[in-house]
Amino acid sequence: MYKIKWESKINGILLDDKISDNEQIVPPRPVFYQELNLLGFDKYWEYPKSKNPLLWAIGRRYYYKGNFLAEAKGGNIYEQPELIIKYKGRLKQLRPANIKSLIKKK
C-alpha cells in the first residue's frame, strides 16, 4: 500500500511504499488559481494563471511546498469565507507545481 508525503522542492506530493509513518500525510487535493481568486489569495500573494496546481488542500487548510499557508473559515453561497493567513515567512509569489518533475520523481 502506498503512502503520501510532501515533496517540497517541486511543490507536490509523492506516493511511495517506503514512507515512514511520521512523514505520511492525509491525501491532499490540488488547488488551482480560480479557487485562490475566489478565496482572496490574490490580496496576499502573486501567482500565475496556470493549468498546474498552485497549492494543495487538506480540508480547508491550504499548503504550499508542504508549509501550512492559510485556512478558510466560514462562508456560504451568500458570504465570502474568511481567509486566515498562517504562514509568517517571506513569500511574495506562488509558483505552480511542476507536474512533469513529479511524474519523473518516481
Backbone as CSV, one residue per row, in Angstrom:
resi,resn,N_x,N_y,N_z,CA_x,CA_y,CA_z,C_x,C_y,C_z
1,MET,0.845,-1.181,0.000,0.000,0.000,0.000,0.888,1.240,0.000
2,TYR,0.578,2.174,-0.869,1.344,3.408,-0.953,0.940,4.390,0.130
3,LYS,1.913,5.186,0.553,1.670,6.292,1.468,2.019,7.572,0.729
4,ILE,1.593,8.702,1.288,1.788,10.000,0.643,2.610,10.890,1.554
5,LYS,3.547,11.656,0.924,4.313,12.647,1.680,4.537,13.870,0.795
6,TRP,4.873,14.996,1.419,5.168,16.225,0.683,6.486,16.080,-0.056
7,GLU,6.561,16.670,-1.231,7.805,16.829,-1.980,7.962,18.325,-2.183
8,SER,8.557,18.993,-1.208,8.567,20.454,-1.162,9.394,21.095,-2.270
9,LYS,10.426,20.433,-2.764,11.274,21.044,-3.791,10.505,21.364,-5.071
10,ILE,9.510,20.551,-5.385,8.744,20.780,-6.620,7.272,21.050,-6.334
11,ASN,6.964,21.428,-5.094,5.605,21.783,-4.688,4.609,20.696,-5.061
12,GLY,4.868,19.493,-4.595,3.967,18.397,-4.909,3.931,17.361,-3.814
13,ILE,3.425,16.195,-4.175,3.345,15.071,-3.259,3.946,13.846,-3.936
14,LEU,4.388,12.898,-3.131,4.926,11.648,-3.645,4.153,10.474,-3.072
15,LEU,3.982,9.459,-3.892,3.420,8.186,-3.459,4.565,7.192,-3.395
16,ASP,4.679,6.476,-2.279,5.764,5.512,-2.139,5.366,4.512,-1.062
17,ASP,5.901,3.323,-1.165,5.621,2.332,-0.129,6.682,2.334,0.968
18,LYS,7.684,3.215,0.854,8.751,3.292,1.841,8.708,4.588,2.672
19,ILE,7.567,5.203,2.775,7.398,6.432,3.556,7.122,6.055,5.008
20,SER,7.842,6.690,5.911,7.632,6.394,7.335,6.313,6.991,7.817
21,ASP,5.832,6.483,8.927,4.555,6.959,9.479,4.611,8.437,9.853
22,ASN,5.779,8.937,10.311,5.849,10.350,10.706,5.954,11.286,9.495
23,GLU,6.272,10.776,8.309,6.291,11.582,7.081,4.951,11.550,6.357
24,GLN,4.152,10.556,6.635,2.891,10.336,5.930,1.885,11.456,6.215
25,ILE,1.154,11.844,5.172,0.106,12.869,5.315,-1.214,12.332,4.785
26,VAL,-2.300,13.007,5.129,-3.614,12.720,4.571,-3.594,13.170,3.115
27,PRO,-4.187,12.413,2.194,-4.143,12.809,0.778,-4.737,14.203,0.535
28,PRO,-3.936,15.113,-0.008,-4.439,16.455,-0.321,-5.052,16.490,-1.719
29,ARG,-5.782,17.554,-1.983,-6.320,17.763,-3.330,-5.598,18.956,-3.941
30,PRO,-5.435,18.974,-5.253,-4.787,20.117,-5.894,-5.693,21.340,-5.900
31,VAL,-5.090,22.516,-5.811,-5.836,23.779,-5.810,-5.310,24.646,-6.951
32,PHE,-6.231,25.136,-7.778,-5.880,25.927,-8.948,-6.181,27.406,-8.714
33,TYR,-5.692,28.254,-9.600,-5.788,29.703,-9.405,-7.227,30.202,-9.274
34,GLN,-8.185,29.549,-9.920,-9.570,30.005,-9.837,-10.091,29.961,-8.396
35,GLU,-9.781,28.895,-7.690,-10.189,28.778,-6.284,-9.475,29.820,-5.435
36,LEU,-8.189,30.038,-5.720,-7.435,31.049,-4.975,-8.037,32.430,-5.168
37,ASN,-8.451,32.745,-6.395,-9.097,34.033,-6.671,-10.393,34.181,-5.883
38,LEU,-11.210,33.136,-5.858,-12.478,33.197,-5.121,-12.273,33.422,-3.624
39,LEU,-11.212,32.856,-3.084,-10.948,32.977,-1.643,-10.196,34.249,-1.263
40,GLY,-9.625,34.954,-2.243,-8.926,36.196,-1.949,-7.428,36.045,-1.722
41,PHE,-6.837,34.969,-2.171,-5.397,34.792,-2.031,-4.620,35.871,-2.780
42,ASP,-5.236,36.442,-3.825,-4.552,37.470,-4.626,-4.289,38.751,-3.838
43,LYS,-4.894,38.907,-2.680,-4.621,40.068,-1.819,-3.298,39.912,-1.069
44,TYR,-2.801,38.675,-1.002,-1.608,38.384,-0.216,-0.406,37.942,-1.054
45,TRP,-0.670,37.256,-2.169,0.407,36.704,-2.986,0.109,36.899,-4.466
46,GLU,1.171,36.938,-5.239,1.047,36.928,-6.694,1.162,35.481,-7.154
47,TYR,0.441,35.132,-8.216,0.529,33.789,-8.782,0.019,33.835,-10.224
48,PRO,0.541,32.936,-11.059,0.136,32.929,-12.461,-1.189,32.191,-12.665
49,LYS,-1.814,32.446,-13.783,-2.997,31.686,-14.196,-2.486,30.426,-14.884
50,SER,-2.159,29.455,-14.080,-1.510,28.234,-14.546,-2.501,27.081,-14.665
51,LYS,-2.210,26.168,-15.573,-3.012,24.943,-15.683,-2.612,23.943,-14.601
52,ASN,-1.457,24.143,-13.998,-0.985,23.271,-12.927,-1.442,23.809,-11.575
53,PRO,-1.579,22.929,-10.580,-1.987,23.407,-9.256,-0.935,24.307,-8.631
54,LEU,-1.414,25.283,-7.868,-0.523,26.208,-7.157,-0.362,25.807,-5.693
55,LEU,-1.423,25.310,-5.114,-1.420,24.887,-3.714,-2.022,23.496,-3.609
56,TRP,-1.967,22.954,-2.411,-2.609,21.691,-2.073,-3.476,21.940,-0.846
57,ALA,-4.612,21.285,-0.772,-5.528,21.499,0.359,-5.876,20.176,1.025
58,ILE,-5.930,20.236,2.335,-6.456,19.143,3.144,-7.587,19.767,3.938
59,GLY,-8.803,19.390,3.585,-9.967,20.066,4.153,-9.977,21.506,3.676
60,ARG,-10.001,22.448,4.595,-9.991,23.869,4.243,-8.659,24.532,4.586
61,ARG,-7.642,23.703,4.744,-6.279,24.184,5.003,-5.469,24.103,3.712
62,TYR,-4.747,25.167,3.413,-4.018,25.278,2.159,-2.518,25.236,2.419
63,TYR,-1.814,24.422,1.613,-0.388,24.180,1.792,0.382,24.533,0.528
64,TYR,1.584,25.088,0.727,2.492,25.402,-0.367,3.848,24.811,-0.024
65,LYS,4.315,23.914,-0.850,5.585,23.217,-0.620,5.626,22.556,0.754
66,GLY,4.488,22.047,1.179,4.394,21.357,2.459,4.211,22.261,3.656
67,ASN,4.201,23.583,3.456,4.017,24.549,4.548,2.557,24.983,4.631
68,PHE,2.034,25.003,5.838,0.661,25.448,6.090,0.599,26.943,5.819
69,LEU,-0.137,27.324,4.781,-0.167,28.703,4.304,-1.350,29.487,4.862
70,ALA,-2.538,28.913,4.742,-3.745,29.643,5.147,-4.895,28.663,5.371
71,GLU,-5.927,29.181,6.020,-7.124,28.379,6.277,-8.361,29.217,5.977
72,ALA,-9.339,28.607,5.351,-10.606,29.276,5.071,-11.592,28.934,6.186
73,LYS,-12.240,29.957,6.723,-13.231,29.765,7.794,-14.561,30.366,7.357
74,GLY,-15.630,29.665,7.684,-16.967,30.181,7.406,-17.260,30.275,5.923
75,GLY,-18.200,31.152,5.595,-18.590,31.358,4.207,-19.720,30.427,3.799
76,ASN,-20.494,30.886,2.855,-21.557,30.090,2.265,-21.873,30.683,0.896
77,ILE,-22.976,30.322,0.327,-23.305,30.785,-1.020,-23.479,32.311,-1.077
78,TYR,-23.820,32.942,0.040,-24.047,34.388,0.069,-22.929,35.183,0.736
79,GLU,-22.023,34.508,1.418,-20.967,35.202,2.156,-19.593,34.643,1.804
80,GLN,-18.648,35.554,1.670,-17.258,35.195,1.394,-16.647,34.550,2.639
81,PRO,-15.896,33.455,2.514,-15.221,32.909,3.692,-14.087,33.826,4.133
82,GLU,-13.726,33.727,5.389,-12.589,34.486,5.915,-11.326,33.674,5.662
83,LEU,-10.305,34.313,5.135,-9.033,33.659,4.881,-8.076,34.022,6.016
84,ILE,-7.661,33.045,6.773,-6.763,33.263,7.909,-5.364,32.834,7.479
85,ILE,-4.461,33.795,7.393,-3.098,33.549,6.960,-2.298,32.960,8.120
86,LYS,-1.684,31.819,7.906,-0.908,31.136,8.938,0.589,31.216,8.681
87,TYR,0.989,31.387,7.429,2.407,31.393,7.067,3.002,32.759,7.385
88,LYS,4.105,32.765,8.107,4.727,34.020,8.535,6.041,34.312,7.817
89,GLY,6.449,33.446,6.894,7.715,33.645,6.190,7.600,34.674,5.075
90,ARG,8.714,34.889,4.401,8.758,35.827,3.271,8.435,35.060,2.000
91,LEU,7.273,35.297,1.501,6.819,34.626,0.292,5.961,35.613,-0.474
92,LYS,6.431,36.027,-1.643,5.700,37.013,-2.426,4.935,36.399,-3.579
93,GLN,5.480,35.311,-4.134,4.862,34.728,-5.312,4.726,33.218,-5.153
94,LEU,3.553,32.708,-5.538,3.312,31.272,-5.537,3.623,30.738,-6.928
95,ARG,4.381,29.656,-6.974,4.720,29.043,-8.262,3.974,27.714,-8.394
96,PRO,3.518,27.394,-9.587,2.759,26.155,-9.782,3.611,24.904,-9.544
97,ALA,2.935,23.819,-9.226,3.605,22.534,-9.090,4.125,22.110,-10.458
98,ASN,5.289,21.506,-10.470,5.880,21.024,-11.711,5.461,19.561,-11.903
99,ILE,4.388,19.356,-12.633,3.810,18.025,-12.805,4.792,17.082,-13.502
100,LYS,5.525,17.555,-14.489,6.493,16.700,-15.196,7.563,16.185,-14.235
101,SER,8.024,17.047,-13.334,9.019,16.623,-12.332,8.434,15.620,-11.358
102,LEU,7.162,15.795,-10.987,6.515,14.846,-10.084,6.414,13.473,-10.731
103,ILE,6.095,13.427,-11.996,5.973,12.156,-12.706,7.336,11.465,-12.811
104,LYS,8.383,12.238,-13.100,9.724,11.675,-13.228,10.301,11.232,-11.892
105,LYS,9.851,11.857,-10.822,10.422,11.612,-9.487,10.305,10.151,-9.072
106,LYS,9.251,9.487,-9.458,9.044,8.099,-9.033,8.881,7.180,-10.182
